[in-house]
Structure formats: structure tokens, C-alpha cells
Amino acid sequence: MAPSRIVPVPPNWFAVVMGTSIVATGAHALPVRVPGLDALAWVFWALAGLALVAAVAATAVHLRAERGALRGYLADPAVAPFYGAPAMGLLAYGAATLLVAQPLRGHGAVVLDGILWIGGTALGLATAVGVPVLAFTRHRVDVDAASGAWLMPVVPPMVSAATGALLLPHLDGAAAQTMALACYAMFGASGLAAIVLITQLWSRLAHHQRGAAAAVPTLWIVLGPLGQSVTAVGLLADTAGPALGVSDHALRMFALLYGVPVMGFALLWLAIAGAITAITAREGLPFSLAFWAFTFPVGTMVTGASSLAAHTGAVALDWLAVALFALLLAGWGVAATGTARDLRARRPGVLEVPQEAAAV
């Protein structure tokens, strides 16, 4: 399909914020500590902050200059799902700030994370409802159109569940109880929606194969709700017990009984997506912003494996988290290098991508 021009900042640019923030969070969460890891987390937190400011400012300028841009993006079934990215960008950077910057910023980091959590959660719930409504009533797609991109609008509530758990120790009374209940509710809403969509993607792959090469990286998005759900139940097991009047032991047992099988399926999907990506790369894999799917989804597996390692003390899970973090760094390097090279080759503010990959 001929390239289509998306000018200048479609919502998928917030995937840069997501993918950079999760490196900082993953570095903080790793169960194996090595010299320089904290400094690495700080560097990526700072880079994510710059990316967030740039993405928000450029988006505001663009939408003000082109009044119909937002409506046009939402009407496009290839672009609309990626309005989940701004929500997750806010949530991911807020969590990185709370975990990485708190030793220096103190209470300010908690306040900033709280503001970003409220904004990201509100936006994420809006996309989780609004984009499916558009898909069910306005969008027209082919029978083989299902892709990992379809997960993007329904994943933000899962990110809210995981990041909301980090705020629970800073709340008490009814506020803490409400937050804990909301996190579990969002965990369920996002998780069940993801199951429905992943089965559709599996069916499409079985009947219509991988599709366009440029869209292959979006297969990695499936890892996002899987890893983030394991992270969410693990963090809630650590923080939600007092607010809900439930024993920590019961919540940790649920986290393990849920987390280990889901992590197993995530590793299975990682192997499948990795193999398809390698095969496609040998045949020719053009760069697009879809390469950022190599970052945040893998990062959620890092945090999920780290949580499981903390709850079990299993050395195997320690090294699984380390291996996944190495993969995350490699994915970030590939995505960042490709993005920088592509921006240098084109006019500032313009990125041409194939329509199939007008995505993460």
C-alpha cells in the first residue's frame, strides 16, 4: 500500500514516552542490582520527561493548527486505537517519577504521579470505551484486519491498575479502599477485553498469516496486557491488603496463581512474535513507529517477572527478569536509533509510514 502522510504528531508518538519510561521503571524493579543501574534509571526517566513534554507540546500545536485533525484520526480505524498511547504515556512516566525520582523530589514526586495518574486514567477509560464504540458503529475494516494495535485502547486501565497500586501506600481510609477496588476493577475490565482481542488476533494469524511486513512489530503489543497484568496483581498484593481488609498472604497467593501461568503464555507469545519478526526481518522489515512495540510491552514483562521473583525468591525468575531487561534495552536501542535516523532523513514534524503501521 502506498505510504500515507501523518502530520505532524499522531498519538503513536506517545509510545516513545511509554517505551523510555518503562526502561527507568524496569531498571528500578530488577531483583538483581548491579553498579550503574540506578544512574541508568535516572537517565531514562529524564529522557522520558523530555519526550513527554515534546509530545504534549507538539500535539497541542498540531491540534490547534488543524482543527479537524483529532476527528480525522478518530475516524481512521488504523490510527484511532493508538489514542491509548497518550494515556499510557502519562501513566508510565508518572510511575517512573514515583519510583525513580522520589529519593530526590520527595513528596513532589507523589503529587506529580497522582496528577498524571488521574489524567492518564481518565483518558484511558475514555479510550477504552470510546474507541471500541467507534469501531462497533463507524469504522469499516476487512475480515483480516485484526492486529495487536486493537489492544491499545483497552490496555490503559491495566496500566492504571498497576500504577495505582504504587499510590496506595500514600492513601488511607476510604480513599485507599476506593483506589484498591478501582484497581482490581480496571484489572478485570482490561484483562477480559484483552483476552477477547488476543483470540481474534490468533485467529487472524491462523487464517490470513502475518500480513504486511510493516505491521509485524505490532504483534509484540500482545505482551503489554499480559506482562502488565502480572505486574498489577503483584503490586496490589503488596499494597492492597490493608485497604481491602484482606490478608497479604491471600493476595500474594492470587498473584502467584495468576502470574506464573500468564507469564508462561507471555513467554510463548514472545517466542512466536520474535520468530515471525526474525523471519520478516530477513525478507525486509521497513522502519516505522511500530518499532516502539519492542519496548513498553517487553518492559511490562520485566516488571512482572521482577514482581514474581520478589514474591517467590526464585533465582530462575531473577535471571528471567534480567534477560528480559537486556531485551528491553536492545529493543529501545533499535527503536530510538531508527526514529532518530528517520527524523533526520525527513522534514521536521513529518513522518511517512505505511498505513498498516500507523501505530505504536
Secondary structure, 3 states (H helix, E strand, C coil): CCCEEECCCCHHHHHHHHHHHHHHHHHHHCCCCCCCHHHHHHHHHHHHHHHHHHHHHHHHHHHHHCCCHHHHHHHCCCCHHHHHHHHHHHHHHHHHHHHHHHHHHCHHHHHHHHHHHHHHHHHHHHHHHHHHHHHHHCCCCCCCCCCHHHHCCCCHHHHHHHHHHHHHHHCCHHHHHHHHHHHHHHHHHHHHHHHHHHHHHHHHHHHHCCCCHHHHHHHHHHHHHHHHHHHHHHHHHHHCHHHHCCCHHHHHHHHHHHHHHHHHHHHHHHHHHHHHHHHHHHHCCCCCHHHHHHCHHHHHHHHHHHHHHHHHCCHHHHHHHHHHHHHHHHHHHHHHHHHHHHHHHCCCCCEEECHHHCCC
